[in-house]
Amino acid sequence: MRNKKWVRLQHAWQDWIFVLQPNQVRRHIGYVSQMLSADGDLTDYEYLLISAKLYGLTRAEWNERITQALTFMELTDAQHKMVRHYSGGMIRRLEIAQSMLHRPQVPFLDEPTVGLDPSARHSVWQRILQLRKEIWNHTADDFA
């Protein structure tokens, strides 16, 4: 077992769970960090395309999922613009779209609205709540 790579997942109600296949774990989770991290030297499409490839989506899925994500996050008006020209709220929505491209079962959103103005915060939460309805079948208490 020394040559095996292990990934740890922790549940608040359980002890550590050790998973032998980290790539399998990554396919089931989506992550948005607290800090804005989108590469400003890429267009929104390029940023999402890199993620689609890393998540192992097929070529056939790339364009469809990216178009759906940009539409869902209300970013089609800014489509193909450099990310550095996005507002903070737009970047946050793009990062959430990126983390959902592969339809993860478990989202990890680390303070997704930190630093956003009230209007952008409201918009981001509306998108998250809509994702909750469409992708995950959790109760609202799970996201409180």
C-alpha positions as CSV (number, residue, x, y, z in Angstrom):
1,M,0.0,0.0,0.0
2,R,3.0,2.4,0.2
3,N,2.8,3.1,-3.5
4,K,-0.8,4.0,-3.5
5,K,-1.9,7.6,-3.3
6,W,-4.6,8.3,-0.7
7,V,-7.0,11.2,-0.5
8,R,-8.8,12.1,2.7
9,L,-12.4,13.3,2.9
10,Q,-14.0,14.3,6.1
11,H,-17.6,14.4,7.0
12,A,-18.7,16.4,10.0
13,W,-20.6,13.4,11.4
14,Q,-18.0,10.7,10.6
15,D,-14.3,9.9,11.1
16,W,-11.9,10.2,8.2
17,I,-12.7,8.3,5.0
18,F,-9.8,7.2,2.9
19,V,-10.3,7.0,-0.8
20,L,-7.9,5.1,-3.0
21,Q,-8.7,6.8,-6.3
22,P,-8.4,10.6,-6.1
23,N,-9.4,11.1,-9.8
24,Q,-12.7,9.4,-9.0
25,V,-13.2,11.8,-6.1
26,R,-12.5,14.8,-8.3
27,R,-15.2,13.7,-10.7
28,H,-17.8,13.9,-8.0
29,I,-16.9,17.3,-6.4
30,G,-17.1,20.9,-7.5
31,Y,-15.0,23.6,-5.7
32,V,-15.1,27.4,-5.6
33,S,-12.5,29.0,-3.5
34,Q,-13.0,32.0,-1.3
35,M,-10.7,34.2,-3.3
36,L,-11.4,35.1,-6.9
37,S,-9.0,33.0,-8.9
38,A,-10.0,33.1,-12.6
39,D,-7.1,33.8,-14.9
40,G,-7.6,37.3,-16.3
41,D,-5.5,36.5,-19.4
42,L,-8.1,34.0,-20.7
43,T,-11.5,34.6,-22.2
44,D,-14.4,33.1,-20.3
45,Y,-14.7,30.4,-23.0
46,E,-11.0,29.5,-22.7
47,Y,-11.2,29.4,-18.9
48,L,-14.2,27.0,-19.0
49,L,-12.6,24.9,-21.8
50,I,-9.5,24.2,-19.8
51,S,-11.7,23.1,-16.9
52,A,-13.9,20.9,-19.2
53,K,-10.8,19.1,-20.4
54,L,-9.4,18.7,-16.9
55,Y,-12.7,17.2,-15.8
56,G,-12.5,14.7,-18.6
57,L,-15.5,15.9,-20.6
58,T,-15.7,14.7,-24.2
59,R,-15.2,17.1,-27.1
60,A,-18.9,16.6,-27.9
61,E,-19.8,17.9,-24.4
62,W,-17.4,20.9,-24.3
63,N,-19.3,23.4,-26.4
64,E,-22.7,22.4,-25.1
65,R,-21.8,22.5,-21.4
66,I,-19.9,25.8,-21.8
67,T,-22.7,27.4,-23.6
68,Q,-25.2,26.2,-21.0
69,A,-23.0,27.4,-18.2
70,L,-22.5,30.9,-19.6
71,T,-26.3,31.1,-20.3
72,F,-27.3,29.9,-16.9
73,M,-24.9,32.3,-15.1
74,E,-26.1,35.2,-17.3
75,L,-22.7,35.8,-18.9
76,T,-23.6,35.5,-22.6
77,D,-23.5,39.2,-23.1
78,A,-19.9,39.2,-22.0
79,Q,-19.1,36.0,-23.9
80,H,-15.5,35.8,-25.3
81,K,-14.4,38.8,-23.3
82,M,-11.1,38.6,-21.3
83,V,-11.9,37.7,-17.7
84,R,-9.8,40.7,-16.5
85,H,-12.6,42.9,-17.8
86,Y,-15.3,41.2,-15.7
87,S,-16.6,42.7,-12.5
88,G,-16.2,40.7,-9.2
89,G,-19.7,39.3,-9.4
90,M,-19.2,38.2,-13.0
91,I,-15.9,36.5,-12.1
92,R,-17.6,34.7,-9.2
93,R,-20.4,33.5,-11.4
94,L,-17.8,32.3,-14.0
95,E,-16.0,30.4,-11.2
96,I,-19.2,28.8,-10.1
97,A,-20.0,27.8,-13.7
98,Q,-16.5,26.3,-14.0
99,S,-17.0,24.2,-10.9
100,M,-20.4,22.8,-12.2
101,L,-19.4,21.9,-15.7
102,H,-19.0,18.2,-14.9
103,R,-22.3,18.1,-12.9
104,P,-20.6,17.2,-9.5
105,Q,-22.6,15.4,-6.8
106,V,-21.0,17.5,-4.0
107,P,-20.3,21.2,-4.2
108,F,-17.8,23.0,-2.0
109,L,-18.4,26.7,-2.1
110,D,-16.1,28.6,0.2
111,E,-17.9,31.8,1.0
112,P,-19.0,32.3,-2.7
113,T,-20.2,35.9,-2.2
114,V,-17.4,37.3,0.0
115,G,-16.4,40.8,-1.2
116,L,-19.3,41.3,-3.6
117,D,-21.6,44.2,-3.5
118,P,-25.3,43.5,-2.5
119,S,-26.5,43.3,-6.1
120,A,-23.8,40.9,-7.2
121,R,-24.3,38.9,-4.0
122,H,-28.0,38.5,-4.7
123,S,-27.3,37.5,-8.3
124,V,-24.7,34.8,-7.2
125,W,-27.1,33.4,-4.6
126,Q,-29.9,33.2,-7.0
127,R,-27.8,31.2,-9.4
128,I,-26.6,28.9,-6.5
129,L,-30.1,28.3,-5.4
130,Q,-31.2,27.5,-8.9
131,L,-28.3,25.1,-9.3
132,R,-29.4,23.4,-6.0
133,K,-32.8,22.8,-7.6
134,E,-31.5,21.6,-10.9
135,I,-28.4,19.5,-10.0
136,W,-28.6,18.6,-6.3
137,N,-31.7,17.4,-4.5
138,H,-30.8,18.8,-1.1
139,T,-32.8,20.9,1.4
140,A,-32.1,24.6,1.9
141,D,-30.7,23.8,5.3
142,D,-27.8,22.0,3.7
143,F,-26.6,25.3,2.2
144,A,-27.3,27.5,5.3
